[in-house]
Amino acid sequence: MTASIIELHGVGKSFRSADGHPRPVLQELDFNLREGEIVALLGQSGSGKSTLLRIMAGLVPADRGQVRYRGQPMSGPARGISMVFQSFALFPWLTVQQNVELGLEARGVAKAEREAKAEAAIALIGLSGFEGALPRELSGGMRQRVGIARALVTEPDVLLMDEAFSALDVLTGERLREDILELWDGGHMPTRAMLVVSHNIEEAVMMADRVLIFASDPGRIRCQLSVQLPRPRNPESAEVRALIDEVYALMTAGATRHARVAGAADAASTPAPLAERLPEADVASMDGLLELLADPPFDGRADLPQLSEEAGLPDAELLPVAHALALLGLAQLDSGDLQLTPLGRRYVEGAHELRRDLFGQQLMAHVPLIAHIRHSLEQEPNGQMPDKPVLRLLSEHLDDTEADAVLQTAVTWARHGEVFEYDYNTGALRLPTGDDEPMR
Ligand SMILES: Nc1ncnc2c1ncn2[C@@H]1O[C@H](COP(=O)(O)OP(=O)(O)OP(=O)(O)O)[C@@H](O)[C@H]1O
């Protein structure tokens, strides 16, 4: 059995919500990162992936459980572990060379050694000749190469990459990913294990020896899949396509009843809470995807990877839309396919009024928060109320930004279904004009 480099046992982490309640973000998490492997971590936004990475790097402590690095309990930032962030996090006033040297400076490495090591890391990642450039003089892909050189210059045992490629355009991201894999597979990296957080299913399958799928609220590992294909992998090969299909199926399993974030396995049996996170999907994308799904060549059923290609939507955008359609019963997720339901067929073939009525009816039936707001408004003599009590309710379980995002999603959906209206200037929620009949 291969040795573990980082071990997590029963790890839990809570943050405080705005009203001071502890909000569990990670729960009972067991995970070993082993010598020689690349692990990819997929999961919905806000499921706790970055928190897990920070705990593994020793940047934040776990509240419960044990974290060990090379057999020793983790206490503070671990020297052998480096992180690469999506945002590059470079200092704009420092040159490439100075940015890369920073990590060594903090460790008190002498100047000559620092320079030599930084030059070597810059060369390794293909940026020789750009040592004196400032970040703003570089393209996005080159800036991220600097971020990677800075992580590699300390010769880390473990590299943790938090959506390192997602701010780059597709081709640049692919190129950088291929270069890193070439260094890794050619044994040119000092690193013994990598953990890669991604929203891109193909990226995960192309890179990893193991793909972990995270469930949320609280975050935990829902399932994992081992990928035994040799690298470099061909993204068009039947084996890779089959694995991508399998990951899509795993990521969307259990999401039919409602999309309570990555569809926990028990989603069907638990009543949906008021403060559930809603998939961030706008109505235009939902309508667009339903129409695409209804038309040839899909005729009502599509394989998600194909749909992603046809719709030109990356996974991070396609999956919330698919989850939203499943939540509202307009489509169904089944083994990595999205299938129009009879109701979805009526919706897509319907005129504007029918679409509005069906949408409103499904919101009332499947989104408790929207039904709650509608019923509360019906109790108000003037059919109005401020958004504050709703935000307070949401922030018992979510942080402020997420509570805002959930309310905004609920508002855009509710307007489309004419369930309630929202005044963006005053923050008032109100019944739609001319509508004082209790709804459904
Ligand atoms: N320092 C903090 N204080 C309070 N809440 C936090 C803090 N850090 C993270 N959270 C909350 O913990 C939850 C998980 O966040 P995290 O960034 O780990 O998720 P993620 O899966 O990495 O999301 P994304 O894919 O969007 O980056 C979120 O609800 C987030 O708002």
PDBQT file of the ligand as one rigid body, heavy atoms in Angstrom, charges set to zero:
ROOT
HETATM    1  N1  LIG A 501     -13.306  32.479   6.611  1.00  0.00    +0.000 N 
HETATM    2  C1  LIG A 501     -14.582  32.155   6.451  1.00  0.00    +0.000 A 
HETATM    3  N2  LIG A 501     -15.556  32.644   7.260  1.00  0.00    +0.000 NA
HETATM    4  C2  LIG A 501     -16.851  32.313   7.129  1.00  0.00    +0.000 A 
HETATM    5  N3  LIG A 501     -17.309  31.476   6.174  1.00  0.00    +0.000 NA
HETATM    6  C3  LIG A 501     -16.398  30.954   5.327  1.00  0.00    +0.000 A 
HETATM    7  C4  LIG A 501     -15.007  31.266   5.406  1.00  0.00    +0.000 A 
HETATM    8  N4  LIG A 501     -14.361  30.576   4.426  1.00  0.00    +0.000 NA
HETATM    9  C5  LIG A 501     -15.297  29.877   3.758  1.00  0.00    +0.000 A 
HETATM   10  N5  LIG A 501     -16.517  30.106   4.297  1.00  0.00    +0.000 N 
HETATM   11  C6  LIG A 501     -17.789  29.498   3.869  1.00  0.00    +0.000 C 
HETATM   12  O1  LIG A 501     -17.590  28.094   3.830  1.00  0.00    +0.000 OA
HETATM   13  C7  LIG A 501     -18.291  27.514   2.734  1.00  0.00    +0.000 C 
HETATM   14  C8  LIG A 501     -17.334  26.741   1.873  1.00  0.00    +0.000 C 
HETATM   15  O2  LIG A 501     -16.452  27.650   1.215  1.00  0.00    +0.000 OA
HETATM   16  P1  LIG A 501     -15.276  27.162   0.265  1.00  0.00    +0.000 P 
HETATM   17  O3  LIG A 501     -14.616  28.377  -0.295  1.00  0.00    +0.000 OA
HETATM   18  O4  LIG A 501     -14.407  26.214   1.015  1.00  0.00    +0.000 OA
HETATM   19  O5  LIG A 501     -16.088  26.381  -0.851  1.00  0.00    +0.000 OA
HETATM   20  P2  LIG A 501     -15.632  25.909  -2.310  1.00  0.00    +0.000 P 
HETATM   21  O6  LIG A 501     -16.200  24.562  -2.504  1.00  0.00    +0.000 OA
HETATM   22  O7  LIG A 501     -14.150  26.043  -2.432  1.00  0.00    +0.000 OA
HETATM   23  O8  LIG A 501     -16.366  26.963  -3.222  1.00  0.00    +0.000 OA
HETATM   24  P3  LIG A 501     -15.951  27.493  -4.689  1.00  0.00    +0.000 P 
HETATM   25  O9  LIG A 501     -15.994  26.315  -5.594  1.00  0.00    +0.000 OA
HETATM   26  O10 LIG A 501     -17.018  28.496  -4.981  1.00  0.00    +0.000 OA
HETATM   27  O11 LIG A 501     -14.584  28.099  -4.567  1.00  0.00    +0.000 OA
HETATM   28  C9  LIG A 501     -18.963  28.665   2.007  1.00  0.00    +0.000 C 
HETATM   29  O12 LIG A 501     -20.279  28.742   2.491  1.00  0.00    +0.000 OA
HETATM   30  C10 LIG A 501     -18.147  29.868   2.440  1.00  0.00    +0.000 C 
HETATM   31  O13 LIG A 501     -18.925  31.035   2.394  1.00  0.00    +0.000 OA
ENDROOT
TORSDOF 0
